[in-house]
Every structure is written in structure tokens, then in C-alpha cells.
């Protein structure tokens, strides 16, 4: 799993990254200032974006409640 994070925003959330867009689709739709974000291999101890989590859960329903990554 990769994470899209704005390190200049200390309280900002980590977005789940899918090699081209965040799971919540905010990256490509203009909801984020692209030059402020970088991809990291871990969440940098930040909370995960709720919309990204919901999309991830809907894709991976078989792991919900059983070995869920979140």
C-alpha cells in the first residue's frame, strides 16, 4: 500500500494511493494541490482519509473485520 501525504500540513490525513490517483479521487479531480503531496510507503502515523478507507473497504469486502489493514 502506498500513501499520498502533504507533510506541510501536520494534521492532514494520509490518502491511499493507487499509482495515478487517490482512492477518494480527489487528486485527479482537483481537490488537492498536486505539488504539495508526495507518495510514501507508509502512512507517516497519520489518520487515513475516510473516503479512501470506505473505497478500500468496498473493494476488499472479504477482509472486512477479518485481517483488515485498517
PDB file with SEQRES, HELIX, SHEET and CRYST1 records, atoms N, CA, C and O in Angstrom:
SEQRES   1 A   70  UNK UNK UNK UNK UNK UNK UNK UNK UNK UNK UNK UNK UNK          
SEQRES   2 A   70  UNK UNK UNK UNK UNK UNK UNK UNK UNK UNK UNK UNK UNK          
SEQRES   3 A   70  UNK UNK UNK UNK UNK UNK UNK UNK UNK UNK UNK UNK UNK          
SEQRES   4 A   70  UNK UNK UNK UNK UNK UNK UNK UNK UNK UNK UNK UNK UNK          
SEQRES   5 A   70  UNK UNK UNK UNK UNK UNK UNK UNK UNK UNK UNK UNK UNK          
SEQRES   6 A   70  UNK UNK UNK UNK UNK                                          
HELIX    1 AA1 UNK A   34  UNK A   36  5                                   3    
HELIX    2 AA2 UNK A   50  UNK A   59  1                                  10    
HELIX    3 AA3 UNK A   61  UNK A   63  5                                   3    
SHEET    1 AA1 3 UNK A  15  UNK A  17  0                                        
SHEET    2 AA1 3 UNK A   2  UNK A   5 -1                                        
SHEET    3 AA1 3 UNK A  38  UNK A  40 -1                                        
CRYST1    1.000    1.000    1.000  90.00  90.00  90.00 P 1           1          
ATOM      1  N   UNK A   1       0.848  -1.171   0.000  1.00  0.00           N  
ATOM      2  CA  UNK A   1       0.000   0.000   0.000  1.00  0.00           C  
ATOM      3  C   UNK A   1       0.897   1.237   0.000  1.00  0.00           C  
ATOM      4  O   UNK A   1       1.900   1.290   0.711  1.00  0.00           O  
ATOM      5  N   UNK A   2       0.523   2.221  -0.799  1.00  0.00           N  
ATOM      6  CA  UNK A   2       1.228   3.497  -0.841  1.00  0.00           C  
ATOM      7  C   UNK A   2       0.284   4.583  -0.337  1.00  0.00           C  
ATOM      8  O   UNK A   2      -0.937   4.446  -0.412  1.00  0.00           O  
ATOM      9  N   UNK A   3       0.862   5.658   0.174  1.00  0.00           N  
ATOM     10  CA  UNK A   3       0.083   6.735   0.793  1.00  0.00           C  
ATOM     11  C   UNK A   3       0.485   8.076   0.207  1.00  0.00           C  
ATOM     12  O   UNK A   3       1.671   8.347   0.017  1.00  0.00           O  
ATOM     13  N   UNK A   4      -0.494   8.911  -0.077  1.00  0.00           N  
ATOM     14  CA  UNK A   4      -0.276  10.263  -0.583  1.00  0.00           C  
ATOM     15  C   UNK A   4      -0.440  11.221   0.590  1.00  0.00           C  
ATOM     16  O   UNK A   4      -1.493  11.268   1.225  1.00  0.00           O  
ATOM     17  N   UNK A   5       0.627  11.994   0.874  1.00  0.00           N  
ATOM     18  CA  UNK A   5       0.632  12.813   2.087  1.00  0.00           C  
ATOM     19  C   UNK A   5       1.197  14.196   1.802  1.00  0.00           C  
ATOM     20  O   UNK A   5       2.145  14.348   1.033  1.00  0.00           O  
ATOM     21  N   UNK A   6       0.602  15.196   2.433  1.00  0.00           N  
ATOM     22  CA  UNK A   6       1.115  16.559   2.430  1.00  0.00           C  
ATOM     23  C   UNK A   6       1.818  16.764   3.769  1.00  0.00           C  
ATOM     24  O   UNK A   6       1.161  17.005   4.782  1.00  0.00           O  
ATOM     25  N   UNK A   7       3.145  16.671   3.783  1.00  0.00           N  
ATOM     26  CA  UNK A   7       3.891  16.787   5.036  1.00  0.00           C  
ATOM     27  C   UNK A   7       3.892  18.207   5.592  1.00  0.00           C  
ATOM     28  O   UNK A   7       4.228  18.408   6.759  1.00  0.00           O  
ATOM     29  N   UNK A   8       3.523  19.196   4.778  1.00  0.00           N  
ATOM     30  CA  UNK A   8       3.451  20.578   5.251  1.00  0.00           C  
ATOM     31  C   UNK A   8       2.208  20.834   6.094  1.00  0.00           C  
ATOM     32  O   UNK A   8       2.092  21.883   6.728  1.00  0.00           O  
ATOM     33  N   UNK A   9       1.295  19.898   6.104  1.00  0.00           N  
ATOM     34  CA  UNK A   9       0.058  20.016   6.874  1.00  0.00           C  
ATOM     35  C   UNK A   9       0.096  18.966   7.984  1.00  0.00           C  
ATOM     36  O   UNK A   9      -0.296  17.821   7.761  1.00  0.00           O  
ATOM     37  N   UNK A  10       0.564  19.342   9.178  1.00  0.00           N  
ATOM     38  CA  UNK A  10       0.770  18.373  10.265  1.00  0.00           C  
ATOM     39  C   UNK A  10      -0.477  17.583  10.658  1.00  0.00           C  
ATOM     40  O   UNK A  10      -0.359  16.437  11.091  1.00  0.00           O  
ATOM     41  N   UNK A  11      -1.648  18.158  10.521  1.00  0.00           N  
ATOM     42  CA  UNK A  11      -2.873  17.448  10.904  1.00  0.00           C  
ATOM     43  C   UNK A  11      -3.572  16.815   9.701  1.00  0.00           C  
ATOM     44  O   UNK A  11      -4.671  16.275   9.830  1.00  0.00           O  
ATOM     45  N   UNK A  12      -2.930  16.884   8.530  1.00  0.00           N  
ATOM     46  CA  UNK A  12      -3.532  16.333   7.320  1.00  0.00           C  
ATOM     47  C   UNK A  12      -3.615  14.815   7.355  1.00  0.00           C  
ATOM     48  O   UNK A  12      -2.842  14.152   8.046  1.00  0.00           O  
ATOM     49  N   UNK A  13      -4.540  14.291   6.619  1.00  0.00           N  
ATOM     50  CA  UNK A  13      -4.750  12.845   6.565  1.00  0.00           C  
ATOM     51  C   UNK A  13      -3.920  12.237   5.443  1.00  0.00           C  
ATOM     52  O   UNK A  13      -3.536  12.920   4.494  1.00  0.00           O  
ATOM     53  N   UNK A  14      -3.654  10.964   5.565  1.00  0.00           N  
ATOM     54  CA  UNK A  14      -2.975  10.205   4.518  1.00  0.00           C  
ATOM     55  C   UNK A  14      -4.040   9.643   3.584  1.00  0.00           C  
ATOM     56  O   UNK A  14      -5.050   9.099   4.030  1.00  0.00           O  
ATOM     57  N   UNK A  15      -3.803   9.780   2.291  1.00  0.00           N  
ATOM     58  CA  UNK A  15      -4.725   9.247   1.287  1.00  0.00           C  
ATOM     59  C   UNK A  15      -4.127   7.967   0.720  1.00  0.00           C  
ATOM     60  O   UNK A  15      -2.916   7.887   0.510  1.00  0.00           O  
ATOM     61  N   UNK A  16      -4.947   6.989   0.475  1.00  0.00           N  
ATOM     62  CA  UNK A  16      -4.482   5.745  -0.131  1.00  0.00           C  
ATOM     63  C   UNK A  16      -4.199   6.001  -1.601  1.00  0.00           C  
ATOM     64  O   UNK A  16      -5.039   6.564  -2.302  1.00  0.00           O  
ATOM     65  N   UNK A  17      -3.031   5.598  -2.076  1.00  0.00           N  
ATOM     66  CA  UNK A  17      -2.568   5.903  -3.426  1.00  0.00           C  
ATOM     67  C   UNK A  17      -2.609   4.665  -4.307  1.00  0.00           C  
ATOM     68  O   UNK A  17      -2.170   3.585  -3.913  1.00  0.00           O  
ATOM     69  N   UNK A  18      -3.148   4.846  -5.512  1.00  0.00           N  
ATOM     70  CA  UNK A  18      -3.292   3.735  -6.456  1.00  0.00           C  
ATOM     71  C   UNK A  18      -2.553   4.046  -7.761  1.00  0.00           C  
ATOM     72  O   UNK A  18      -3.136   3.933  -8.839  1.00  0.00           O  
ATOM     73  N   UNK A  19      -1.291   4.433  -7.675  1.00  0.00           N  
ATOM     74  CA  UNK A  19      -0.440   4.720  -8.839  1.00  0.00           C  
ATOM     75  C   UNK A  19      -1.138   5.547  -9.918  1.00  0.00           C  
ATOM     76  O   UNK A  19      -1.238   5.115 -11.066  1.00  0.00           O  
ATOM     77  N   UNK A  20      -1.608   6.707  -9.560  1.00  0.00           N  
ATOM     78  CA  UNK A  20      -2.225   7.612 -10.528  1.00  0.00           C  
ATOM     79  C   UNK A  20      -3.304   8.479  -9.924  1.00  0.00           C  
ATOM     80  O   UNK A  20      -3.561   9.578 -10.416  1.00  0.00           O  
ATOM     81  N   UNK A  21      -3.937   8.011  -8.877  1.00  0.00           N  
ATOM     82  CA  UNK A  21      -4.975   8.788  -8.196  1.00  0.00           C  
ATOM     83  C   UNK A  21      -5.164   8.230  -6.794  1.00  0.00           C  
ATOM     84  O   UNK A  21      -4.824   7.081  -6.511  1.00  0.00           O  
ATOM     85  N   UNK A  22      -5.709   9.064  -5.930  1.00  0.00           N  
ATOM     86  CA  UNK A  22      -6.052   8.601  -4.583  1.00  0.00           C  
ATOM     87  C   UNK A  22      -7.353   7.803  -4.675  1.00  0.00           C  
ATOM     88  O   UNK A  22      -8.145   8.006  -5.595  1.00  0.00           O  
ATOM     89  N   UNK A  23      -7.566   6.918  -3.742  1.00  0.00           N  
ATOM     90  CA  UNK A  23      -8.784   6.107  -3.753  1.00  0.00           C  
ATOM     91  C   UNK A  23     -10.034   6.988  -3.691  1.00  0.00           C  
ATOM     92  O   UNK A  23     -11.077   6.615  -4.229  1.00  0.00           O  
ATOM     93  N   UNK A  24      -9.942   8.147  -3.043  1.00  0.00           N  
ATOM     94  CA  UNK A  24     -11.100   9.048  -2.935  1.00  0.00           C  
ATOM     95  C   UNK A  24     -11.264   9.912  -4.191  1.00  0.00           C  
ATOM     96  O   UNK A  24     -12.224  10.678  -4.285  1.00  0.00           O  
ATOM     97  N   UNK A  25     -10.352   9.802  -5.146  1.00  0.00           N  
ATOM     98  CA  UNK A  25     -10.372  10.506  -6.440  1.00  0.00           C  
ATOM     99  C   UNK A  25     -10.140  12.009  -6.331  1.00  0.00           C  
ATOM    100  O   UNK A  25     -10.319  12.722  -7.318  1.00  0.00           O  
ATOM    101  N   UNK A  26      -9.752  12.505  -5.172  1.00  0.00           N  
ATOM    102  CA  UNK A  26      -9.542  13.943  -5.009  1.00  0.00           C  
ATOM    103  C   UNK A  26      -8.296  14.443  -5.735  1.00  0.00           C  
ATOM    104  O   UNK A  26      -8.227  15.617  -6.097  1.00  0.00           O  
ATOM    105  N   UNK A  27      -7.320  13.581  -5.953  1.00  0.00           N  
ATOM    106  CA  UNK A  27      -6.073  14.012  -6.587  1.00  0.00           C  
ATOM    107  C   UNK A  27      -6.322  14.441  -8.032  1.00  0.00           C  
ATOM    108  O   UNK A  27      -5.930  15.539  -8.426  1.00  0.00           O  
ATOM    109  N   UNK A  28      -6.964  13.595  -8.817  1.00  0.00           N  
ATOM    110  CA  UNK A  28      -7.184  13.919 -10.229  1.00  0.00           C  
ATOM    111  C   UNK A  28      -8.343  14.873 -10.475  1.00  0.00           C  
ATOM    112  O   UNK A  28      -8.398  15.512 -11.526  1.00  0.00           O  
ATOM    113  N   UNK A  29      -9.260  14.983  -9.540  1.00  0.00           N  
ATOM    114  CA  UNK A  29     -10.395  15.889  -9.747  1.00  0.00           C  
ATOM    115  C   UNK A  29     -10.111  17.306  -9.268  1.00  0.00           C  
ATOM    116  O   UNK A  29     -10.981  18.173  -9.354  1.00  0.00           O  
ATOM    117  N   UNK A  30      -8.903  17.553  -8.763  1.00  0.00           N  
ATOM    118  CA  UNK A  30      -8.522  18.908  -8.377  1.00  0.00           C  
ATOM    119  C   UNK A  30      -8.777  19.271  -6.936  1.00  0.00           C  
ATOM    120  O   UNK A  30      -8.664  20.442  -6.571  1.00  0.00           O  
ATOM    121  N   UNK A  31      -9.116  18.306  -6.105  1.00  0.00           N  
ATOM    122  CA  UNK A  31      -9.374  18.579  -4.695  1.00  0.00           C  
ATOM    123  C   UNK A  31      -8.111  18.750  -3.875  1.00  0.00           C  
ATOM    124  O   UNK A  31      -8.178  19.110  -2.699  1.00  0.00           O  
ATOM    125  N   UNK A  32      -6.955  18.493  -4.484  1.00  0.00           N  
ATOM    126  CA  UNK A  32      -5.670  18.621  -3.802  1.00  0.00           C  
ATOM    127  C   UNK A  32      -4.728  19.440  -4.670  1.00  0.00           C  
ATOM    128  O   UNK A  32      -4.780  19.364  -5.898  1.00  0.00           O  
ATOM    129  N   UNK A  33      -3.874  20.218  -4.032  1.00  0.00           N  
ATOM    130  CA  UNK A  33      -2.825  20.919  -4.755  1.00  0.00           C  
ATOM    131  C   UNK A  33      -1.704  19.916  -4.991  1.00  0.00           C  
ATOM    132  O   UNK A  33      -0.953  19.596  -4.070  1.00  0.00           O  
ATOM    133  N   UNK A  34      -1.589  19.422  -6.210  1.00  0.00           N  
ATOM    134  CA  UNK A  34      -0.712  18.291  -6.527  1.00  0.00           C  
ATOM    135  C   UNK A  34       0.735  18.486  -6.100  1.00  0.00           C  
ATOM    136  O   UNK A  34       1.369  17.539  -5.637  1.00  0.00           O  
ATOM    137  N   UNK A  35       1.266  19.679  -6.244  1.00  0.00           N  
ATOM    138  CA  UNK A  35       2.690  19.872  -5.942  1.00  0.00           C  
ATOM    139  C   UNK A  35       3.006  19.791  -4.448  1.00  0.00           C  
ATOM    140  O   UNK A  35       4.175  19.719  -4.069  1.00  0.00           O  
ATOM    141  N   UNK A  36       1.984  19.803  -3.602  1.00  0.00           N  
ATOM    142  CA  UNK A  36       2.198  19.730  -2.158  1.00  0.00           C  
ATOM    143  C   UNK A  36       2.217  18.297  -1.624  1.00  0.00           C  
ATOM    144  O   UNK A  36       2.565  18.080  -0.463  1.00  0.00           O  
ATOM    145  N   UNK A  37       1.853  17.331  -2.440  1.00  0.00           N  
ATOM    146  CA  UNK A  37       1.723  15.937  -1.992  1.00  0.00           C  
ATOM    147  C   UNK A  37       2.828  15.065  -2.547  1.00  0.00           C  
ATOM    148  O   UNK A  37       3.316  15.282  -3.657  1.00  0.00           O  
ATOM    149  N   UNK A  38       3.219  14.071  -1.758  1.00  0.00           N  
ATOM    150  CA  UNK A  38       4.208  13.085  -2.170  1.00  0.00           C  
ATOM    151  C   UNK A  38       3.720  11.699  -1.770  1.00  0.00           C  
ATOM    152  O   UNK A  38       2.918  11.551  -0.847  1.00  0.00           O  
ATOM    153  N   UNK A  39       4.209  10.697  -2.468  1.00  0.00           N  
ATOM    154  CA  UNK A  39       3.844   9.311  -2.189  1.00  0.00           C  
ATOM    155  C   UNK A  39       4.876   8.711  -1.229  1.00  0.00           C  
ATOM    156  O   UNK A  39       6.083   8.866  -1.414  1.00  0.00           O  
ATOM    157  N   UNK A  40       4.369   8.021  -0.198  1.00  0.00           N  
ATOM    158  CA  UNK A  40       5.215   7.378   0.807  1.00  0.00           C  
ATOM    159  C   UNK A  40       4.820   5.916   0.963  1.00  0.00           C  
ATOM    160  O   UNK A  40       3.675   5.552   0.696  1.00  0.00           O  
ATOM    161  N   UNK A  41       5.759   5.073   1.393  1.00  0.00           N  
ATOM    162  CA  UNK A  41       5.450   3.645   1.573  1.00  0.00           C  
ATOM    163  C   UNK A  41       4.688   3.360   2.871  1.00  0.00           C  
ATOM    164  O   UNK A  41       4.189   2.251   3.064  1.00  0.00           O  
ATOM    165  N   UNK A  42       4.595   4.354   3.760  1.00  0.00           N  
ATOM    166  CA  UNK A  42       3.830   4.177   4.995  1.00  0.00           C  
ATOM    167  C   UNK A  42       3.003   5.441   5.257  1.00  0.00           C  
ATOM    168  O   UNK A  42       3.183   6.455   4.583  1.00  0.00           O  
ATOM    169  N   UNK A  43       2.113   5.375   6.224  1.00  0.00           N  
ATOM    170  CA  UNK A  43       1.176   6.484   6.467  1.00  0.00           C  
ATOM    171  C   UNK A  43       1.770   7.620   7.287  1.00  0.00           C  
ATOM    172  O   UNK A  43       1.076   8.592   7.583  1.00  0.00           O  
ATOM    173  N   UNK A  44       3.038   7.515   7.659  1.00  0.00           N  
ATOM    174  CA  UNK A  44       3.685   8.557   8.462  1.00  0.00           C  
ATOM    175  C   UNK A  44       2.903   8.814   9.757  1.00  0.00           C  
ATOM    176  O   UNK A  44       2.866   9.938  10.257  1.00  0.00           O  
ATOM    177  N   UNK A  45       2.290   7.773  10.281  1.00  0.00           N  
ATOM    178  CA  UNK A  45       1.488   7.833  11.520  1.00  0.00           C  
ATOM    179  C   UNK A  45       0.315   8.797  11.438  1.00  0.00           C  
ATOM    180  O   UNK A  45      -0.072   9.400  12.439  1.00  0.00           O  
ATOM    181  N   UNK A  46      -0.243   8.939  10.261  1.00  0.00           N  
ATOM    182  CA  UNK A  46      -1.398   9.824  10.079  1.00  0.00           C  
ATOM    183  C   UNK A  46      -2.673   9.011   9.925  1.00  0.00           C  
ATOM    184  O   UNK A  46      -2.649   7.858   9.493  1.00  0.00           O  
ATOM    185  N   UNK A  47      -3.762   9.626  10.280  1.00  0.00           N  
ATOM    186  CA  UNK A  47      -5.069   9.010  10.096  1.00  0.00           C  
ATOM    187  C   UNK A  47      -5.345   8.902   8.594  1.00  0.00           C  
ATOM    188  O   UNK A  47      -4.929   9.764   7.819  1.00  0.00           O  
ATOM    189  N   UNK A  48      -6.045   7.848   8.190  1.00  0.00           N  
ATOM    190  CA  UNK A  48      -6.373   7.630   6.783  1.00  0.00           C  
ATOM    191  C   UNK A  48      -7.650   8.389   6.429  1.00  0.00           C  
ATOM    192  O   UNK A  48      -8.608   8.404   7.202  1.00  0.00           O  
ATOM    193  N   UNK A  49      -7.654   9.011   5.268  1.00  0.00           N  
ATOM    194  CA  UNK A  49      -8.829   9.723   4.752  1.00  0.00           C  
ATOM    195  C   UNK A  49     -10.049   8.787   4.787  1.00  0.00           C  
ATOM    196  O   UNK A  49      -9.971   7.643   4.339  1.00  0.00           O  
ATOM    197  N   UNK A  50     -11.152   9.273   5.313  1.00  0.00           N  
ATOM    198  CA  UNK A  50     -12.353   8.451   5.462  1.00  0.00           C  
ATOM    199  C   UNK A  50     -12.883   7.960   4.115  1.00  0.00           C  
ATOM    200  O   UNK A  50     -13.281   6.801   3.995  1.00  0.00           O  
ATOM    201  N   UNK A  51     -12.893   8.821   3.109  1.00  0.00           N  
ATOM    202  CA  UNK A  51     -13.385   8.396   1.791  1.00  0.00           C  
ATOM    203  C   UNK A  51     -12.475   7.329   1.190  1.00  0.00           C  
ATOM    204  O   UNK A  51     -12.962   6.375   0.583  1.00  0.00           O  
ATOM    205  N   UNK A  52     -11.165   7.476   1.349  1.00  0.00           N  
ATOM    206  CA  UNK A  52     -10.233   6.454   0.854  1.00  0.00           C  
ATOM    207  C   UNK A  52     -10.477   5.126   1.564  1.00  0.00           C  
ATOM    208  O   UNK A  52     -10.491   4.071   0.931  1.00  0.00           O  
ATOM    209  N   UNK A  53     -10.669   5.183   2.868  1.00  0.00           N  
ATOM    210  CA  UNK A  53     -10.939   3.959   3.642  1.00  0.00           C  
ATOM    211  C   UNK A  53     -12.209   3.278   3.174  1.00  0.00           C  
ATOM    212  O   UNK A  53     -12.241   2.058   3.016  1.00  0.00           O  
ATOM    213  N   UNK A  54     -13.264   4.063   2.949  1.00  0.00           N  
ATOM    214  CA  UNK A  54     -14.538   3.488   2.512  1.00  0.00           C  
ATOM    215  C   UNK A  54     -14.412   2.818   1.156  1.00  0.00           C  
ATOM    216  O   UNK A  54     -14.967   1.740   0.943  1.00  0.00           O  
ATOM    217  N   UNK A  55     -13.687   3.444   0.235  1.00  0.00           N  
ATOM    218  CA  UNK A  55     -13.489   2.843  -1.089  1.00  0.00           C  
ATOM    219  C   UNK A  55     -12.669   1.562  -0.953  1.00  0.00           C  
ATOM    220  O   UNK A  55     -13.003   0.543  -1.557  1.00  0.00           O  
ATOM    221  N   UNK A  56     -11.596   1.612  -0.161  1.00  0.00           N  
ATOM    222  CA  UNK A  56     -10.765   0.431   0.052  1.00  0.00           C  
ATOM    223  C   UNK A  56     -11.602  -0.706   0.639  1.00  0.00           C  
ATOM    224  O   UNK A  56     -11.506  -1.850   0.195  1.00  0.00           O  
ATOM    225  N   UNK A  57     -12.425  -0.383   1.641  1.00  0.00           N  
ATOM    226  CA  UNK A  57     -13.282  -1.403   2.258  1.00  0.00           C  
ATOM    227  C   UNK A  57     -14.265  -1.991   1.255  1.00  0.00           C  
ATOM    228  O   UNK A  57     -14.512  -3.197   1.270  1.00  0.00           O  
ATOM    229  N   UNK A  58     -14.833  -1.154   0.377  1.00  0.00           N  
ATOM    230  CA  UNK A  58     -15.805  -1.673  -0.593  1.00  0.00           C  
ATOM    231  C   UNK A  58     -15.139  -2.573  -1.628  1.00  0.00           C  
ATOM    232  O   UNK A  58     -15.770  -3.500  -2.137  1.00  0.00           O  
ATOM    233  N   UNK A  59     -13.880  -2.315  -1.945  1.00  0.00           N  
ATOM    234  CA  UNK A  59     -13.141  -3.151  -2.890  1.00  0.00           C  
ATOM    235  C   UNK A  59     -12.720  -4.464  -2.235  1.00  0.00           C  
ATOM    236  O   UNK A  59     -12.715  -5.516  -2.873  1.00  0.00           O  
ATOM    237  N   UNK A  60     -12.370  -4.387  -0.965  1.00  0.00           N  
ATOM    238  CA  UNK A  60     -11.841  -5.543  -0.243  1.00  0.00           C  
ATOM    239  C   UNK A  60     -12.824  -6.040   0.823  1.00  0.00           C  
ATOM    240  O   UNK A  60     -12.433  -6.252   1.971  1.00  0.00           O  
ATOM    241  N   UNK A  61     -14.063  -6.220   0.461  1.00  0.00           N  
ATOM    242  CA  UNK A  61     -15.082  -6.602   1.430  1.00  0.00           C  
ATOM    243  C   UNK A  61     -14.796  -7.933   2.101  1.00  0.00           C  
ATOM    244  O   UNK A  61     -15.239  -8.161   3.227  1.00  0.00           O  
ATOM    245  N   UNK A  62     -14.079  -8.798   1.448  1.00  0.00           N  
ATOM    246  CA  UNK A  62     -13.789 -10.104   2.036  1.00  0.00           C  
ATOM    247  C   UNK A  62     -12.868 -10.005   3.245  1.00  0.00           C  
ATOM    248  O   UNK A  62     -12.816 -10.939   4.044  1.00  0.00           O  
ATOM    249  N   UNK A  63     -12.138  -8.899   3.404  1.00  0.00           N  
ATOM    250  CA  UNK A  63     -11.251  -8.765   4.556  1.00  0.00           C  
ATOM    251  C   UNK A  63     -11.860  -7.938   5.674  1.00  0.00           C  
ATOM    252  O   UNK A  63     -11.272  -7.825   6.749  1.00  0.00           O  
ATOM    253  N   UNK A  64     -13.028  -7.360   5.438  1.00  0.00           N  
ATOM    254  CA  UNK A  64     -13.646  -6.523   6.456  1.00  0.00           C  
ATOM    255  C   UNK A  64     -13.831  -7.300   7.755  1.00  0.00           C  
ATOM    256  O   UNK A  64     -14.469  -8.352   7.792  1.00  0.00           O  
ATOM    257  N   UNK A  65     -13.255  -6.751   8.814  1.00  0.00           N  
ATOM    258  CA  UNK A  65     -13.427  -7.375  10.107  1.00  0.00           C  
ATOM    259  C   UNK A  65     -12.546  -8.589  10.334  1.00  0.00           C  
ATOM    260  O   UNK A  65     -12.481  -9.103  11.450  1.00  0.00           O  
ATOM    261  N   UNK A  66     -11.888  -9.041   9.329  1.00  0.00           N  
ATOM    262  CA  UNK A  66     -11.036 -10.238   9.498  1.00  0.00           C  
ATOM    263  C   UNK A  66      -9.587  -9.852   9.297  1.00  0.00           C  
ATOM    264  O   UNK A  66      -9.317  -9.952  10.494  1.00  0.00           O  
ATOM    265  N   UNK A  67      -8.773  -9.598   8.913  1.00  0.00           N  
ATOM    266  CA  UNK A  67      -7.423  -9.169   8.662  1.00  0.00           C  
ATOM    267  C   UNK A  67      -7.410  -7.815   7.956  1.00  0.00           C  
ATOM    268  O   UNK A  67      -6.549  -7.567   7.112  1.00  0.00           O  
ATOM    269  N   UNK A  68      -8.346  -6.945   8.290  1.00  0.00           N  
ATOM    270  CA  UNK A  68      -8.396  -5.656   7.621  1.00  0.00           C  
ATOM    271  C   UNK A  68      -7.137  -4.854   7.953  1.00  0.00           C  
ATOM    272  O   UNK A  68      -6.663  -4.854   9.089  1.00  0.00           O  
ATOM    273  N   UNK A  69      -6.611  -4.178   6.943  1.00  0.00           N  
ATOM    274  CA  UNK A  69      -5.394  -3.386   7.124  1.00  0.00           C  
ATOM    275  C   UNK A  69      -5.681  -2.150   7.960  1.00  0.00           C  
ATOM    276  O   UNK A  69      -4.763  -1.572   8.542  1.00  0.00           O  
ATOM    277  N   UNK A  70      -6.924  -1.741   8.027  1.00  0.00           N  
ATOM    278  CA  UNK A  70      -7.270  -0.522   8.780  1.00  0.00           C  
ATOM    279  C   UNK A  70      -8.110  -0.901   9.940  1.00  0.00           C  
ATOM    280  O   UNK A  70      -8.520  -0.036  10.714  1.00  0.00           O  
TER     281      UNK A  70                                                      
END                                                                             
